[in-house]
């Protein structure tokens, strides 16, 4: 008869086997609770007094108890992300995902945090992939929705971003970031009816008006931009008591209260900013007589006839407040744009490819003195190429080395001779035309001293 273990003995042996495991689990749970308590204590402090080192050390102690525990790994990832230790944070979240049970509710959270890490690194395509993966596990993950919306904005898909923010607010109506981003995008996604209502709220359209005009649309965009640039706070700083007709509070006595500018407030703001700008530009060294003739870097005047700033004038003014010069004085030349500079660089590369080399203005003067030739004559007959960068800035190029036409080799011959005076290693190419003319004597020139034209072609 086989030996049958008594049931009580089996249960006793089970208890003896699991007691250490239960004790270890109890210790780990207590450790995690302590770490989370320390983390939350720091979260409740004001910046920059927060210090998460105590929580980090506690969680690291927890990890030694169980290196694969997802709760510990996620907690360490959160601490590392808060401390801007992005590599460590990524590693902890990835390790947590590797050990996560298929039924874990933390998949969405982990991918959302990986999205935040990529976003901080400006790896936007990768971040978007993580946020979308997070939303596959939980469509209501607000952090992933807001992150996705921000990336869509960066990609220029502003209407799509607005729709994502609306979903985030449907889940969490008081989410400040989603609401701020959605408000900022109102000119993009508002319907004509919504925009007209917004103008009526700002007393910028008559109550009976039913059709939105282009002028109305332009006015809304300008008032909205002024609000987004802090126009209301600016006015409040200028008035001891802000006139009641300058600002309206929408959704008063709700969690969504919001101040907006009336059309009167907007006009007062423009006038006040224009007055302040005069003083700012004077402090920047602009003579009083020149202030209202200032232009932006595209050459457009920044003041309107009523002494208020244009849209670009607001930008120039804000740059001046930061100590940066973004204006042109009367008579100053408009600098080339980025597109112009790209074209110039491409043309210079093409010239070099075709056997041209750049010479300085001083070297051009050397050639003119040696030949008596005018700039026009050198351009027509001697291969000189003048690249106009701006009205007052030109770059000069000539063929170098041997040329089929001896006339075109003349400028580089004299330039090389000049350079060889400073550096004997420079090779001066031969030129039969120069040698022939110089055989007549030092004072013989290729061009007439009267008008700079070639004596013989």
C-alpha positions as CSV (number, residue, x, y, z in Angstrom):
1,X,0.0,0.0,0.0
2,X,1.5,3.2,-1.0
3,X,2.2,5.9,1.5
4,X,-0.4,8.6,1.5
5,X,0.7,12.0,2.8
6,X,-1.9,13.4,5.3
7,X,-3.6,16.5,4.0
8,X,-2.6,18.6,6.9
9,X,1.0,17.7,6.4
10,X,0.7,18.9,2.7
11,X,-0.8,22.2,3.8
12,X,1.9,22.6,6.4
13,X,4.7,22.0,3.9
14,X,3.0,24.5,1.5
15,X,3.0,27.1,4.2
16,X,6.6,26.5,5.0
17,X,7.5,26.8,1.3
18,X,5.6,30.0,0.6
19,X,6.3,31.9,3.9
20,X,9.6,33.4,2.6
21,X,8.0,34.4,-0.6
22,X,5.1,36.0,1.2
23,X,7.5,37.8,3.5
24,X,9.6,39.0,0.5
25,X,6.4,40.3,-1.2
26,X,5.4,42.1,2.0
27,X,8.8,43.8,2.2
28,X,8.6,44.8,-1.5
29,X,5.1,46.2,-1.1
30,X,6.3,48.3,1.9
31,X,9.3,49.5,0.0
32,X,7.3,50.6,-3.0
33,X,4.8,52.4,-0.7
34,X,7.6,54.2,0.9
35,X,9.1,55.3,-2.4
36,X,5.8,56.5,-3.8
37,X,5.2,58.5,-0.6
38,X,8.6,60.2,-1.0
39,X,7.9,60.9,-4.7
40,X,4.5,62.5,-3.9
41,X,5.9,64.6,-1.1
42,X,8.3,66.2,-3.6
43,X,5.5,66.6,-6.2
44,X,3.6,68.7,-3.7
45,X,6.5,71.1,-3.2
46,X,7.0,74.2,-5.4
47,X,9.7,74.2,-8.1
48,X,12.7,74.3,-7.9
49,X,12.8,72.9,-4.4
50,X,11.9,69.4,-5.5
51,X,14.4,66.7,-4.9
52,X,13.6,63.1,-6.0
53,X,16.9,61.5,-4.8
54,X,15.3,59.9,-1.8
55,X,12.6,58.3,-3.8
56,X,15.1,57.1,-6.4
57,X,17.2,55.4,-3.8
58,X,14.2,53.8,-2.2
59,X,13.0,52.4,-5.6
60,X,16.5,51.1,-6.3
61,X,16.4,49.3,-3.0
62,X,13.1,47.8,-4.1
63,X,14.5,46.7,-7.4
64,X,17.2,44.6,-5.6
65,X,14.4,42.7,-4.0
66,X,12.9,41.8,-7.4
67,X,14.8,43.0,-10.6
68,X,11.8,42.2,-12.8
69,X,9.0,43.9,-10.9
70,X,7.1,46.1,-13.3
71,X,5.8,48.4,-10.6
72,X,9.4,49.2,-9.5
73,X,10.7,49.6,-13.0
74,X,7.8,52.0,-13.9
75,X,8.4,54.0,-10.7
76,X,12.1,54.3,-11.4
77,X,11.3,55.3,-15.0
78,X,9.0,58.1,-13.7
79,X,11.7,59.4,-11.3
80,X,14.3,59.4,-14.1
81,X,12.0,61.2,-16.5
82,X,11.2,63.8,-13.9
83,X,15.0,64.3,-13.3
84,X,15.5,64.6,-17.1
85,X,17.7,61.5,-17.1
86,X,16.2,60.4,-20.5
87,X,18.4,57.4,-21.2
88,X,17.8,55.9,-17.8
89,X,14.0,56.6,-18.1
90,X,13.8,54.9,-21.5
91,X,15.7,51.8,-20.3
92,X,13.4,51.4,-17.2
93,X,10.2,51.7,-19.3
94,X,11.5,49.3,-21.9
95,X,12.5,46.8,-19.2
96,X,9.1,47.2,-17.7
97,X,7.4,46.4,-21.0
98,X,9.6,43.3,-21.5
99,X,8.4,41.9,-18.2
100,X,4.8,43.1,-18.4
101,X,2.0,40.6,-18.2
102,X,-0.3,40.6,-21.3
103,X,-3.2,41.6,-19.0
104,X,-1.2,44.6,-17.5
105,X,-3.1,47.9,-17.5
106,X,0.3,49.8,-17.8
107,X,1.0,49.2,-21.5
108,X,-0.6,52.5,-22.5
109,X,1.2,54.4,-19.7
110,X,4.6,53.0,-20.6
111,X,4.3,53.8,-24.3
112,X,3.1,57.2,-23.5
113,X,6.1,57.9,-21.3
114,X,8.4,56.6,-24.1
115,X,6.6,59.1,-26.3
116,X,7.4,61.9,-23.9
117,X,11.1,60.9,-23.9
118,X,11.3,61.0,-27.7
119,X,9.4,64.3,-27.7
120,X,11.9,65.9,-25.3
121,X,14.6,64.7,-27.7
122,X,12.7,66.3,-30.6
123,X,12.4,62.9,-32.3
124,X,8.9,63.7,-33.3
125,X,8.2,60.8,-35.7
126,X,9.3,58.3,-33.1
127,X,7.3,60.0,-30.4
128,X,4.2,60.0,-32.5
129,X,4.6,56.2,-33.0
130,X,4.8,55.7,-29.3
131,X,1.7,57.9,-28.6
132,X,-0.3,56.1,-31.2
133,X,0.8,52.7,-29.8
134,X,-0.3,53.9,-26.3
135,X,-3.7,54.9,-27.7
136,X,-4.2,51.5,-29.2
137,X,-4.2,50.2,-25.6
138,X,-6.2,53.1,-24.1
139,X,-8.0,55.5,-26.4
140,X,-8.6,57.8,-23.4
141,X,-4.9,58.3,-22.4
142,X,-4.9,62.1,-22.2
143,X,-1.1,62.4,-22.0
144,X,-0.8,60.6,-25.3
145,X,-3.6,62.6,-26.9
146,X,-2.0,65.9,-26.0
147,X,1.4,64.7,-27.1
148,X,0.0,63.6,-30.4
149,X,-1.7,66.9,-30.9
150,X,1.5,68.8,-30.2
151,X,3.3,66.8,-32.9
152,X,0.5,67.3,-35.4
153,X,0.9,71.0,-34.8
154,X,4.7,70.8,-35.4
155,X,3.9,68.9,-38.6
156,X,1.6,71.7,-39.7
157,X,-1.6,69.6,-39.3
158,X,-3.4,72.1,-37.1
159,X,-7.0,71.1,-37.8
160,X,-6.1,67.5,-37.0
161,X,-4.4,68.6,-33.8
162,X,-7.5,70.5,-32.8
163,X,-9.6,67.4,-33.1
164,X,-7.2,65.4,-30.9
165,X,-7.3,68.2,-28.2
166,X,-11.1,68.0,-28.3
167,X,-11.0,64.3,-27.6
168,X,-8.6,64.9,-24.7
169,X,-10.9,67.5,-23.2
170,X,-13.9,65.2,-23.6
171,X,-12.0,62.8,-21.3
172,X,-10.5,65.4,-19.0
173,X,-12.4,68.7,-19.3
174,X,-10.0,70.6,-17.0
175,X,-6.8,69.6,-18.7
176,X,-5.0,73.0,-18.9
177,X,-2.5,72.1,-21.7
178,X,-5.2,70.7,-24.1
179,X,-7.4,73.7,-23.5
180,X,-4.7,76.2,-24.0
181,X,-3.6,74.5,-27.3
182,X,-7.2,74.3,-28.5
183,X,-7.8,78.0,-27.7
184,X,-4.6,78.9,-29.6
185,X,-5.9,77.1,-32.7
186,X,-9.3,78.8,-32.8
187,X,-8.6,80.8,-36.0
188,X,-7.7,77.4,-37.7
189,X,-10.7,75.3,-36.8
190,X,-13.5,77.7,-36.1
191,X,-16.4,77.6,-38.5
192,X,-17.6,81.0,-40.0
193,X,-20.6,80.8,-37.5
194,X,-18.3,80.2,-34.5
195,X,-15.9,83.0,-35.6
196,X,-18.8,85.5,-36.0
197,X,-20.1,84.6,-32.6
198,X,-16.6,85.1,-31.1
199,X,-16.6,88.6,-32.7
200,X,-20.0,89.4,-31.3
201,X,-18.7,88.4,-27.8
202,X,-15.9,90.9,-28.3
203,X,-18.4,93.6,-29.5
204,X,-16.6,93.6,-32.8
205,X,-19.7,92.6,-34.9
206,X,-23.3,93.7,-34.6
207,X,-25.7,91.2,-33.0
208,X,-27.9,91.1,-36.1
209,X,-24.9,90.3,-38.5
210,X,-25.3,86.8,-40.1
211,X,-22.5,86.6,-42.7
212,X,-18.7,86.6,-41.9
213,X,-16.7,88.8,-44.2
214,X,-13.0,88.5,-45.0
215,X,-12.5,91.7,-43.0
216,X,-14.3,90.1,-40.1
217,X,-12.0,87.1,-40.3
218,X,-8.9,89.2,-40.4
219,X,-10.1,91.2,-37.4
220,X,-10.7,88.1,-35.4
221,X,-7.3,86.7,-36.2
222,X,-5.6,89.9,-35.1
223,X,-7.6,90.2,-31.8
224,X,-7.0,86.5,-31.1
225,X,-3.3,86.9,-31.7
226,X,-3.1,89.9,-29.4
227,X,-4.8,87.8,-26.7
228,X,-2.4,85.0,-27.2
229,X,0.6,87.4,-27.0
230,X,-0.5,88.5,-23.5
231,X,-2.3,91.6,-24.6
232,X,-4.7,91.6,-21.7
233,X,-2.0,91.4,-19.0
234,X,-0.1,94.1,-20.9
235,X,-3.2,96.4,-20.7
236,X,-3.7,95.6,-17.0
237,X,-0.1,96.6,-16.3
238,X,-0.7,100.0,-18.0
239,X,-3.9,100.9,-16.2
240,X,-4.5,101.3,-12.5
241,X,-8.1,100.2,-13.1
242,X,-8.7,98.6,-16.5
243,X,-11.7,100.1,-18.3
244,X,-14.6,97.7,-18.1
245,X,-15.3,97.9,-21.8
246,X,-11.8,96.6,-22.7
247,X,-12.1,93.0,-21.6
248,X,-15.0,90.5,-21.4
249,X,-15.0,87.3,-19.3
250,X,-16.5,84.3,-21.1
251,X,-18.0,81.3,-19.2
252,X,-17.9,83.3,-16.0
253,X,-18.3,81.4,-12.7
254,X,-17.3,78.1,-14.3
255,X,-14.1,76.1,-14.4
256,X,-13.6,77.4,-18.0
257,X,-13.7,81.2,-17.4
258,X,-11.6,83.0,-19.9
259,X,-10.9,86.7,-20.5
260,X,-10.9,88.1,-24.1
261,X,-10.3,91.5,-25.6
262,X,-13.1,93.6,-26.9
263,X,-12.6,95.6,-30.1
264,X,-12.1,98.7,-27.9
265,X,-9.6,96.9,-25.8
266,X,-7.7,95.7,-28.9
267,X,-7.6,99.2,-30.3
268,X,-6.4,100.6,-27.0
269,X,-3.7,97.9,-26.9
270,X,-2.4,98.8,-30.3
271,X,-2.2,102.5,-29.4
272,X,-0.5,101.8,-26.1
273,X,2.0,99.4,-27.7
274,X,2.8,101.9,-30.5
275,X,3.5,104.6,-27.8
276,X,5.8,102.2,-25.8
277,X,7.6,101.1,-29.0
278,X,8.8,104.6,-29.7
279,X,10.6,104.7,-26.3
280,X,12.0,101.2,-26.8
281,X,13.4,102.1,-30.2
282,X,14.9,105.3,-28.9
283,X,16.7,103.3,-26.1
284,X,18.0,101.0,-28.9
285,X,19.7,104.0,-30.4
286,X,17.2,105.1,-33.1
287,X,17.0,108.9,-33.5
288,X,13.6,110.3,-32.8
289,X,13.3,111.6,-36.3
290,X,13.8,108.1,-37.7
291,X,11.5,106.1,-35.5
292,X,8.4,106.2,-37.7
293,X,10.4,105.4,-40.8
294,X,11.9,102.2,-39.4
295,X,11.4,99.1,-41.6
296,X,11.6,95.4,-40.9
297,X,14.3,93.2,-42.5
298,X,12.1,92.8,-45.6
299,X,12.0,96.5,-46.1
300,X,8.4,97.1,-45.0
301,X,7.6,100.0,-42.7
302,X,6.7,98.8,-39.1
303,X,4.5,101.8,-38.2
304,X,1.1,102.5,-39.8
305,X,0.1,106.2,-40.5
306,X,-1.9,106.2,-37.2
307,X,1.4,105.5,-35.3
308,X,0.4,101.9,-34.4
309,X,2.5,98.9,-35.3
310,X,2.0,96.6,-38.2
311,X,2.0,92.8,-37.6
312,X,5.7,92.7,-38.4
313,X,6.1,95.8,-36.3
314,X,4.9,93.8,-33.3
315,X,7.6,91.2,-34.0
316,X,10.3,93.9,-34.4
317,X,9.2,95.6,-31.2
318,X,9.3,92.3,-29.2
319,X,12.8,91.6,-30.5
320,X,13.9,95.1,-29.4
321,X,12.5,94.4,-25.9
322,X,14.8,91.4,-25.8
323,X,17.7,93.4,-26.9
324,X,17.8,92.1,-30.5
325,X,17.8,94.3,-33.5
326,X,15.3,93.3,-36.2
327,X,14.8,96.7,-37.9
328,X,16.4,98.8,-40.6
329,X,17.1,102.5,-40.3
330,X,16.2,104.8,-43.2
331,X,18.7,104.3,-46.0
332,X,19.9,100.9,-44.7
333,X,19.9,98.1,-47.2
334,X,17.5,95.2,-47.0
335,X,19.6,92.1,-46.3
336,X,19.1,89.0,-48.6
337,X,16.6,86.5,-47.5
338,X,17.4,82.9,-46.7
339,X,16.0,81.9,-50.1
340,X,18.2,84.5,-51.8
341,X,21.3,83.2,-49.9
342,X,20.5,79.7,-51.1
343,X,20.3,80.9,-54.7
344,X,23.6,82.8,-54.3
345,X,25.3,79.8,-52.8
346,X,24.1,77.6,-55.7
347,X,25.3,80.1,-58.3
348,X,28.7,80.3,-56.6
349,X,29.0,76.5,-56.7
350,X,28.0,76.5,-60.4
351,X,30.7,79.1,-61.2
352,X,33.4,77.2,-59.4
353,X,32.4,74.0,-61.3
354,X,32.7,75.9,-64.6
355,X,36.3,77.0,-63.8
356,X,35.8,80.4,-62.1
357,X,37.4,81.6,-58.9
358,X,36.3,84.4,-56.6
359,X,38.5,87.5,-56.3
360,X,38.3,90.3,-53.8
361,X,37.3,93.9,-54.5
362,X,40.9,94.9,-53.8
363,X,42.1,92.3,-56.4
364,X,39.6,93.7,-58.9
365,X,41.1,97.2,-58.3
366,X,44.6,95.7,-59.0
367,X,43.4,94.4,-62.4
368,X,41.7,97.7,-63.2
369,X,44.9,99.6,-62.4
370,X,47.1,97.2,-64.4
371,X,44.9,97.3,-67.5
372,X,43.0,100.6,-67.4
373,X,39.9,98.5,-68.2
374,X,36.5,99.4,-66.8
375,X,34.3,96.9,-65.0
376,X,31.9,96.8,-67.9
377,X,34.8,96.1,-70.4
378,X,36.0,93.3,-68.2
379,X,32.6,91.8,-68.0
380,X,32.1,92.0,-71.8
381,X,35.5,90.8,-73.0
382,X,37.6,89.5,-70.1
383,X,35.4,86.9,-68.4
384,X,34.6,88.9,-65.3
385,X,31.4,87.7,-63.6
386,X,29.7,90.0,-61.0
387,X,27.3,88.3,-58.6
388,X,24.9,90.7,-57.0
389,X,24.2,89.8,-53.3
390,X,22.4,93.1,-52.5
391,X,22.3,96.6,-53.8
392,X,25.6,97.5,-52.2
393,X,27.2,94.0,-52.0
394,X,28.8,92.3,-55.0
395,X,31.0,89.3,-55.4
396,X,33.5,89.0,-58.3
397,X,34.6,85.9,-60.2
398,X,37.1,85.3,-63.1
399,X,38.2,82.3,-65.1
400,X,41.5,80.9,-63.8
401,X,44.2,78.8,-65.4
402,X,44.6,78.5,-69.2
403,X,41.7,79.8,-71.3
404,X,41.0,79.5,-75.0
405,X,40.6,83.3,-75.2
406,X,43.7,85.2,-73.9
407,X,41.5,88.2,-73.1
408,X,39.6,86.1,-70.5
409,X,42.9,85.0,-68.9
410,X,44.1,88.6,-68.2
411,X,42.3,89.3,-64.9
412,X,43.5,86.1,-63.2
413,X,47.0,86.6,-64.5
414,X,47.2,89.9,-62.6
415,X,45.4,88.5,-59.6
416,X,47.9,85.6,-59.4
417,X,50.8,88.0,-59.8
418,X,49.4,90.0,-56.9
419,X,48.9,86.9,-54.7
420,X,52.4,85.7,-55.5
421,X,53.8,88.8,-53.9
422,X,52.4,87.5,-50.6
423,X,52.9,83.8,-51.3
424,X,55.7,82.8,-53.7
425,X,54.1,79.3,-53.9
426,X,51.3,80.8,-56.1
427,X,51.8,79.9,-59.7
428,X,51.3,82.8,-62.1
429,X,49.8,81.5,-65.4
430,X,51.3,82.7,-68.7
431,X,49.2,85.0,-70.9
432,X,50.4,85.8,-74.4
433,X,48.3,88.9,-74.6
434,X,49.7,90.4,-71.4
435,X,53.3,89.5,-72.5
436,X,52.8,91.1,-75.9
437,X,51.4,94.3,-74.5
438,X,54.0,94.6,-71.8
439,X,56.7,94.3,-74.5
440,X,55.8,97.8,-75.5
441,X,56.8,99.2,-72.1
442,X,55.4,99.5,-68.6
443,X,53.1,102.3,-69.3
444,X,51.3,100.6,-72.1
445,X,47.7,99.5,-71.0
446,X,45.2,97.2,-72.6
447,X,42.4,99.7,-72.3
448,X,42.0,103.4,-73.1
449,X,42.4,105.7,-70.1
450,X,39.6,107.8,-71.5
451,X,36.7,105.4,-71.1
452,X,38.2,102.1,-70.1
453,X,37.5,100.3,-73.4
454,X,39.8,97.8,-75.0
455,X,42.3,99.4,-77.4
456,X,42.5,96.2,-79.6
457,X,40.2,93.3,-79.6
